[in-house]
């Protein structure tokens, strides 16, 4: 099972999002946790590598089990740890090997192509200062089969 971190970075009424070239979907920047890294170390490193920005005081806001299945066959399984931040230092990279970076208006998110599970958790995290946990189940082509929220808890600062 792979561990993955990402971060929703908010600046006023915009989020820094990454448009991945493969599907053209918008995502929160992030990536895989390397051996020996803490979740905070991983999200800070991955975010800096992809965007050029250093996150300041990111808070864990989402813990998600992600399952990909083809019928009854389990194809993939990973854990996604989503952080939220409103402070950063540095300048956004002009280019990224991972895709196109852009500050996008929160009000434009419903019209942007993205995984349906991302749409669910981004909406919650942007508007609620709680820790959301749950399980997303997808087909191999990332059609959302199910979302099972488990709980929401206050974020401890």
MARKE-653120 format. One line per 10 residues: number of its first residue (from 0); their letters; for each residue x, y, z of N, C-alpha, C. Coordinates in nm, 3 decimals. Atoms other than C-alpha are relative to their C-alpha. Layout:
# residues N
NUM> a> X/Y/Z/X/Y/Z/X/Y/Z ~ ... $
This chain:
# residues 157
0> xxxxxxxxxx> 0.085/-0.118/0.000/0.000/0.000/0.000/0.089/0.124/0.000 ~ -0.075/-0.124/0.013/0.132/0.344/-0.098/-0.063/0.109/0.087 ~ 0.046/-0.118/-0.073/0.108/0.656/0.120/0.025/0.122/-0.088 ~ -0.008/-0.118/0.085/0.041/0.983/-0.064/-0.046/0.121/0.080 ~ 0.042/-0.125/-0.063/0.021/1.342/0.061/-0.029/0.104/-0.108 ~ 0.021/-0.117/0.085/-0.118/1.654/-0.100/-0.042/0.115/0.090 ~ 0.038/-0.115/-0.080/-0.204/2.005/0.013/-0.086/0.095/-0.081 ~ 0.086/-0.104/0.057/-0.483/2.249/-0.062/0.053/0.131/0.056 ~ -0.055/-0.129/-0.040/-0.314/2.589/-0.052/-0.096/0.110/-0.045 ~ 0.097/-0.108/0.028/-0.555/2.881/-0.027/0.069/0.135/0.017 $
10> xxxxxxxxxx> -0.045/-0.139/-0.006/-0.467/3.241/-0.101/-0.120/0.084/-0.038 ~ 0.123/-0.076/0.017/-0.768/3.469/-0.057/-0.110/-0.094/-0.050 ~ 0.109/0.085/0.051/-1.043/3.317/-0.275/0.047/-0.094/-0.111 ~ -0.058/0.088/0.103/-0.808/3.103/-0.486/0.078/-0.114/0.063 ~ -0.080/0.116/-0.039/-0.637/2.765/-0.460/0.106/-0.022/-0.107 ~ -0.102/0.037/0.097/-0.310/2.665/-0.622/-0.025/-0.145/-0.041 ~ 0.034/0.132/0.051/-0.403/2.370/-0.840/0.095/-0.038/-0.113 ~ -0.086/0.056/0.103/-0.213/2.147/-1.080/-0.088/-0.076/-0.099 ~ 0.074/0.074/0.104/-0.364/2.032/-1.410/0.093/-0.106/-0.057 ~ -0.081/0.113/0.044/-0.226/1.686/-1.483/-0.025/-0.025/-0.150 $
20> xxxxxxxxxx> 0.017/0.016/0.145/-0.162/1.623/-1.854/-0.072/-0.129/-0.042 ~ 0.055/0.128/0.044/-0.277/1.259/-1.863/-0.151/0.006/-0.025 ~ 0.146/-0.008/0.014/-0.649/1.322/-1.805/-0.050/0.144/-0.012 ~ 0.041/-0.140/-0.002/-0.650/1.702/-1.789/-0.075/0.037/0.128 ~ 0.069/-0.025/-0.126/-0.780/1.679/-1.433/0.081/0.092/0.089 ~ -0.060/-0.090/-0.098/-0.709/1.944/-1.171/0.013/-0.074/0.132 ~ -0.027/0.066/-0.128/-0.553/1.819/-0.845/0.071/0.098/0.092 ~ -0.084/-0.070/-0.097/-0.399/1.955/-0.528/0.140/-0.059/-0.012 ~ -0.136/0.053/0.014/-0.019/1.925/-0.565/0.040/-0.089/0.118 ~ -0.048/0.092/-0.102/0.150/1.644/-0.375/0.064/-0.121/-0.063 $
30> xxxxxxxxxx> -0.060/0.120/0.054/0.298/1.300/-0.410/0.028/-0.103/0.107 ~ -0.024/0.117/-0.084/0.429/0.982/-0.254/0.091/0.031/0.119 ~ -0.084/-0.006/-0.119/0.573/0.953/0.093/0.119/-0.094/-0.022 ~ -0.120/0.081/0.016/0.933/0.830/0.076/0.032/-0.072/0.131 ~ -0.040/0.078/-0.117/1.075/0.569/0.313/0.071/0.090/0.101 ~ -0.061/-0.076/-0.108/1.163/0.728/0.646/-0.057/0.139/0.022 ~ 0.059/-0.133/-0.013/0.959/1.047/0.591/-0.124/-0.003/0.087 ~ 0.129/-0.020/-0.065/0.684/1.173/0.816/-0.095/0.057/-0.104 ~ 0.097/-0.058/0.092/0.364/1.289/0.650/0.028/0.148/-0.024 ~ -0.030/-0.143/0.014/0.455/1.652/0.719/0.125/0.023/-0.084 $
40> xxxxxxxxxx> -0.121/-0.013/0.082/0.803/1.607/0.574/-0.032/-0.027/-0.147 ~ 0.033/0.037/0.138/0.656/1.442/0.263/-0.081/0.109/-0.069 ~ 0.083/-0.102/0.066/0.389/1.705/0.194/0.081/0.127/-0.024 ~ -0.083/-0.119/0.017/0.641/1.987/0.248/0.096/-0.017/-0.117 ~ -0.096/0.028/0.108/0.898/1.826/0.015/-0.071/-0.005/-0.136 ~ 0.070/0.016/0.128/0.652/1.725/-0.256/-0.057/0.133/-0.049 ~ 0.059/-0.128/0.041/0.480/2.063/-0.255/0.108/0.094/-0.054 ~ -0.110/-0.086/0.045/0.811/2.248/-0.284/0.053/-0.047/-0.135 ~ -0.050/0.052/0.128/0.930/2.017/-0.565/-0.095/0.034/-0.115 ~ 0.096/-0.020/0.109/0.610/2.058/-0.767/-0.033/0.147/-0.026 $
50> xxxxxxxxxx> 0.048/-0.138/0.015/0.533/2.426/-0.704/0.105/0.107/0.020 ~ -0.099/-0.101/-0.036/0.846/2.602/-0.577/-0.032/0.069/0.132 ~ 0.042/-0.066/-0.124/0.656/2.709/-0.264/0.028/-0.085/0.122 ~ -0.016/0.067/-0.128/0.732/2.624/0.096/-0.125/0.027/0.083 ~ 0.121/-0.013/-0.081/0.420/2.557/0.300/0.037/0.044/0.142 ~ -0.018/-0.044/-0.138/0.393/2.731/0.637/-0.119/-0.050/0.082 ~ 0.100/0.056/-0.091/0.201/2.544/0.910/-0.116/-0.073/-0.070 ~ 0.110/0.077/0.059/0.004/2.300/0.691/-0.066/-0.086/0.108 ~ 0.078/0.078/-0.095/-0.273/2.125/0.887/-0.059/-0.122/-0.070 ~ 0.062/0.120/0.054/-0.388/1.769/0.828/-0.151/0.016/0.006 $
60> xxxxxxxxxx> 0.145/-0.019/0.006/-0.750/1.794/0.711/-0.074/-0.119/-0.060 ~ 0.066/0.115/0.061/-0.816/1.464/0.533/0.085/-0.125/0.005 ~ -0.065/0.130/0.003/-0.728/1.096/0.569/-0.095/-0.094/-0.074 ~ 0.089/0.075/0.088/-0.869/0.881/0.290/0.062/-0.131/-0.045 ~ -0.034/0.127/0.062/-0.852/0.519/0.186/-0.051/0.009/-0.143 ~ 0.040/-0.002/0.140/-0.858/0.498/-0.192/0.017/-0.141/-0.056 ~ 0.004/0.135/0.055/-0.955/0.169/-0.354/-0.033/0.011/-0.149 ~ 0.034/0.013/0.141/-0.950/0.092/-0.726/-0.032/-0.147/-0.020 ~ 0.036/0.140/0.023/-1.138/-0.220/-0.821/-0.067/-0.018/-0.135 ~ 0.059/0.040/0.127/-1.242/-0.397/-1.137/-0.093/-0.116/0.032 $
70> xxxxxxxxxx> 0.093/0.101/-0.049/-1.557/-0.584/-1.042/0.035/-0.032/0.144 ~ -0.040/0.041/-0.135/-1.453/-0.782/-0.735/0.151/0.002/0.021 ~ -0.146/0.003/-0.008/-1.080/-0.762/-0.815/0.055/0.133/0.050 ~ -0.069/-0.118/-0.052/-0.873/-0.516/-0.610/0.118/0.030/-0.093 ~ -0.104/-0.040/0.094/-0.652/-0.329/-0.859/0.107/0.084/0.069 ~ -0.095/-0.088/-0.068/-0.492/-0.068/-0.632/-0.062/0.046/0.132 ~ 0.044/-0.044/-0.132/-0.511/0.059/-0.275/0.106/0.094/0.055 ~ -0.096/-0.090/-0.063/-0.348/0.364/-0.120/-0.070/0.086/0.102 ~ 0.050/-0.093/-0.100/-0.388/0.612/0.164/0.041/0.140/-0.043 ~ -0.024/-0.139/0.037/-0.418/0.983/0.089/-0.017/0.087/0.125 $
80> xxxxxxxxxx> 0.000/-0.091/-0.114/-0.332/1.241/0.356/0.000/0.142/-0.056 ~ 0.016/-0.132/0.058/-0.459/1.586/0.260/0.017/0.108/0.106 ~ -0.027/-0.114/-0.088/-0.326/1.900/0.425/-0.066/0.125/-0.057 ~ 0.056/-0.130/0.038/-0.457/2.258/0.416/0.091/0.106/0.056 ~ -0.083/-0.111/-0.045/-0.255/2.579/0.438/-0.047/0.130/-0.063 ~ 0.029/-0.132/0.052/-0.305/2.950/0.391/0.124/0.088/-0.003 ~ -0.125/-0.076/-0.003/0.057/3.061/0.438/0.109/-0.077/-0.075 ~ -0.108/0.061/0.076/0.360/2.999/0.219/0.109/0.104/-0.022 ~ -0.107/-0.090/0.042/0.692/3.145/0.113/0.050/-0.048/-0.136 ~ -0.056/0.034/0.130/0.863/3.155/-0.225/-0.087/0.049/-0.115 $
90> xxxxxxxxxx> 0.070/-0.036/0.123/0.748/3.204/-0.583/-0.041/-0.127/-0.072 ~ 0.050/0.116/0.074/0.539/2.964/-0.789/0.089/-0.025/-0.121 ~ -0.077/0.039/0.118/0.741/2.773/-1.048/-0.072/0.043/-0.128 ~ 0.058/-0.036/0.129/0.687/2.901/-1.401/-0.046/-0.125/-0.075 ~ 0.037/0.127/0.062/0.675/2.539/-1.516/0.015/-0.110/0.105 ~ -0.009/0.117/-0.087/0.628/2.203/-1.347/0.001/-0.124/-0.087 ~ -0.004/0.126/0.074/0.717/1.857/-1.474/-0.130/-0.078/0.017 ~ 0.123/0.074/-0.032/0.389/1.737/-1.321/-0.123/0.052/-0.074 ~ 0.116/-0.056/0.070/0.157/1.965/-1.522/0.001/0.152/0.007 ~ 0.016/-0.145/0.004/0.024/2.320/-1.538/-0.050/0.051/0.135 $
100> xxxxxxxxxx> 0.039/-0.060/-0.127/0.012/2.521/-1.213/-0.079/0.128/-0.024 ~ 0.080/-0.121/0.015/-0.252/2.789/-1.171/-0.075/0.029/0.130 ~ 0.087/-0.042/-0.110/-0.421/2.989/-0.895/-0.141/0.006/-0.058 ~ 0.136/0.006/0.055/-0.787/2.906/-0.959/-0.100/0.046/0.105 ~ 0.105/-0.047/-0.089/-1.093/3.068/-0.811/-0.077/-0.117/0.059 ~ 0.077/0.107/-0.064/-1.276/2.851/-0.558/-0.135/-0.016/-0.069 ~ 0.131/0.006/0.066/-1.599/2.939/-0.739/0.005/-0.068/-0.136 ~ -0.012/0.066/0.130/-1.461/2.782/-1.061/0.017/-0.152/0.012 ~ -0.027/0.143/-0.018/-1.396/2.438/-0.909/-0.110/-0.091/-0.054 ~ 0.104/0.091/0.053/-1.739/2.290/-0.997/0.007/-0.019/-0.151 $
110> xxxxxxxxxx> -0.006/0.008/0.146/-1.665/2.357/-1.367/0.131/-0.058/-0.052 ~ -0.131/0.053/0.042/-1.313/2.210/-1.372/-0.002/-0.152/0.003 ~ -0.006/0.146/-0.002/-1.246/1.848/-1.465/0.091/-0.048/0.113 ~ -0.078/0.060/-0.109/-1.127/1.646/-1.165/-0.067/-0.128/0.043 ~ 0.057/0.123/-0.056/-1.177/1.315/-0.991/-0.115/0.040/0.093 ~ 0.117/-0.034/-0.081/-1.518/1.315/-0.823/0.031/-0.004/0.150 ~ -0.039/0.004/-0.140/-1.363/1.216/-0.491/0.075/0.126/0.042 ~ -0.071/-0.125/-0.028/-1.129/1.516/-0.509/-0.099/0.114/0.016 ~ 0.103/-0.104/-0.007/-1.430/1.738/-0.570/-0.067/-0.002/0.138 ~ 0.066/0.014/-0.130/-1.591/1.602/-0.251/0.090/0.051/0.112 $
120> xxxxxxxxxx> -0.082/-0.039/-0.115/-1.295/1.643/-0.018/0.051/0.142/-0.009 ~ -0.045/-0.139/0.013/-1.172/1.975/-0.159/-0.111/0.094/0.047 ~ 0.115/-0.082/-0.042/-1.519/2.126/-0.112/-0.010/0.002/0.153 ~ 0.011/0.007/-0.145/-1.530/2.005/0.248/0.117/0.075/0.068 ~ -0.118/-0.056/-0.065/-1.174/2.106/0.339/0.007/0.151/-0.012 ~ -0.003/-0.144/0.020/-1.204/2.455/0.192/-0.101/0.072/0.092 ~ 0.107/-0.067/-0.074/-1.522/2.529/0.389/-0.017/-0.043/0.145 ~ 0.019/0.052/-0.137/-1.486/2.330/0.714/0.135/-0.028/0.066 ~ -0.127/0.023/-0.069/-1.198/2.338/0.966/-0.003/-0.128/0.084 ~ 0.008/0.129/-0.068/-1.240/1.971/1.052/0.083/-0.102/-0.076 $
130> xxxxxxxxxx> -0.070/0.111/0.063/-1.054/1.649/0.981/-0.106/-0.094/-0.057 ~ 0.093/0.088/0.068/-1.249/1.446/0.726/0.069/-0.132/-0.029 ~ -0.055/0.131/0.033/-1.190/1.071/0.695/-0.105/-0.080/-0.076 ~ 0.094/0.084/0.072/-1.342/0.813/0.467/0.069/-0.084/-0.106 ~ -0.049/0.094/0.100/-1.308/0.570/0.180/-0.064/0.030/-0.135 ~ 0.044/-0.017/0.139/-1.332/0.630/-0.195/0.025/-0.129/-0.075 ~ -0.016/0.118/0.085/-1.386/0.340/-0.434/-0.023/0.041/-0.145 ~ 0.002/-0.038/0.142/-1.314/0.384/-0.805/0.011/-0.124/-0.089 ~ -0.029/0.097/0.105/-1.317/0.180/-1.125/0.143/0.027/-0.048 ~ -0.135/-0.025/0.052/-0.980/0.143/-1.308/0.011/0.129/-0.083 $
140> xxxxxxxxxx> -0.007/-0.126/0.075/-1.073/0.446/-1.524/-0.047/0.119/0.087 ~ 0.028/-0.102/-0.101/-1.149/0.647/-1.206/-0.140/0.059/-0.005 ~ 0.140/-0.036/-0.021/-1.524/0.655/-1.217/-0.029/-0.032/0.147 ~ 0.025/0.020/-0.143/-1.634/0.699/-0.855/-0.115/-0.098/0.019 ~ 0.102/0.100/-0.032/-1.822/0.390/-0.737/-0.065/0.028/0.135 ~ 0.055/-0.025/-0.132/-1.864/0.499/-0.378/0.086/0.090/0.086 ~ -0.064/-0.085/-0.099/-1.780/0.743/-0.102/-0.065/-0.033/0.134 ~ 0.050/0.033/-0.133/-1.812/0.634/0.258/0.072/0.088/0.102 ~ -0.063/-0.082/-0.103/-1.741/0.918/0.503/-0.003/-0.074/0.132 ~ -0.008/0.069/-0.129/-1.631/0.790/0.841/-0.025/0.095/0.116 $
150> xxxxxxx> 0.028/-0.100/-0.104/-1.624/1.102/1.057/0.066/0.131/-0.035 ~ -0.070/-0.127/0.005/-1.526/1.462/1.089/0.033/0.037/0.143 ~ -0.046/-0.036/-0.132/-1.325/1.581/1.385/0.057/0.141/-0.003 ~ -0.064/-0.132/-0.003/-1.208/1.925/1.497/0.150/-0.014/-0.030 ~ -0.144/-0.004/0.026/-0.859/2.015/1.377/0.066/0.056/0.125 ~ -0.073/-0.047/-0.116/-0.619/2.048/1.669/0.117/0.084/-0.046 ~ -0.107/-0.093/0.040/-0.381/2.341/1.640/0.106/0.005/0.105 $
